[in-house]
């Protein structure tokens, strides 16, 4: 069979060979073949084959097993780096950082065979390579199988037969990336030991993190590197990785050693959020109501307290609360108007949190300038979950996160308790309530007079009965800090999950702290499982005794479309009503 393949593929190789360019103009590739695990005897054959391809096709090839070659200065010389049958942990953290920046700078990556059996503890590399090794058939490990070419237009598959057979060690894969474009797959019916099913990828490519990545599972045997069909395929992969652009590290993120940590203040009392002002002064708050300003000076800078906001920090039983001064942001036009926004729990008998705007003049905060944009009624009988982070998008819309204001400790799972007198333990009043601003991320547009308007595109159209139009996402437990990508408009938040230690089919998932992203309005179901489906809840008391009860919360089925995403149930661009 190998002789037949040679006859078929030799004309293809000849057809894409080009005259060797002057050495100074040739693109260069670096072949890296360090191994920290199994070492393939075919590595020298692979290096020799790639050198020969370079000589015949106009690119220079260097080879190394020294991870010290992964410096910015050195990698800038190469248009692509080939991981040739590498295994295990081959780069230290500093070298990994340089290679990530190299790809971001427009560099190319080629992975051959066990390049996917490499760097399991480096998730970025797994995404670059496109998958990780997940075993292969044994006894024998090298077998004959039938390949299918899925894309005949790519430079690495153009001219290949649509089906062919060859011998190699066929990897199974895990963590297969959703962005890879599969070029060749193997028919698992043609051999024993495959675990990836009807579409078992063998070669693929994708654009990744500013660069290009191409991988083939072929290459275990020494004989592979004499097969013209494989060499044709590999040459195309090398060509793709080289690309047509240049490697420019100005396009990559700055290297880690360019950052210097400067301690601005120490021994703070629960610092919560900060705002860097246009002139590089830094405003930051502490939960007990302190507003502080850092100002650089020739002697290294100083911190001073410029205001104290009277806040509530205890519950009705005098226990320590999570309330207080919770959020801070500077107006996007701060340089002109001096406006600062804060979200806090005002001291006094009224249980509420407020979003207020203050004016800053020079280094002073004018407390008398306060304009309250929004008041959110709360309960201060029991803990917990306040949220409170503030962020702006590129359109000057203000986002505010709020917690579910519910005690989660009765069950450890989602706090649902419809019994009389159990309001503080029931998040259906807040997170699951479309007519309440707790357990939400809201989006509003502040106005100069201290009021606000509602941007188009929030979860509920203005005027929808039993809803608050300010809601952008809902169903949150405690979205404690948020951020908005001003380029994409995507909203991000960190949410603290339930306290349960194990998953329960009857009661809900275990606790997962999550980083969430919303590129559109959404509902994250904290309290409910499905429309009109009874939910069983269990209260576990300190003495170990339990009380089971039905905590059904009925929703309008025609308004609901459910799907699972990790540990959360999400409801996207649909609405439901609560009484």
Secondary structure, DSSP 8 states (H G I E B T S, - for coil): -HHHHHHHHHHHHHHH------GGGSEEEEEE--BSS---TTHHHHHHHHHHHHHHHTEEEEEE--GGG-SHHHHTT-SEEEEES-BB--S-HHHHHHHHHHHHTT-EEEEEGGGGSB-TT-HHHHHHHS-EEEEE--SSSEEEEEEEES-SSSTTTTT--SEEEEEEE-EEEES--TT-EEEEEEEGGGSS---STTSEEEEEEEEETTEEEEEES---SSGGGG-HHHHHHHHHHHHHHH-SS---GGGS---GGG--------S-SSEEEEEE-TTS-EEEEETTTEEEEEE--TTS-EEEEEEE--B--B-TTS-B-S-SEEEEEE-TTHHHH-EEEEEE-BSSSS-EEEEEEEEEETTEEEEEEEEEEEEEE---SS----EEEEEE-TT--EEEEE------TTTSSS----STT-GGG-GGGTTT-TT--TTEEEEEEE-TTS-EE--TTSSS-TT-TT--TTEEEE--S-EEEEEE-TTT--EEEEE-----SS-BTTTB-----EEEEESS-EEEESS--STT---EEEEE-TTS-EEEEE------GGG--EEEETTEEEEES------
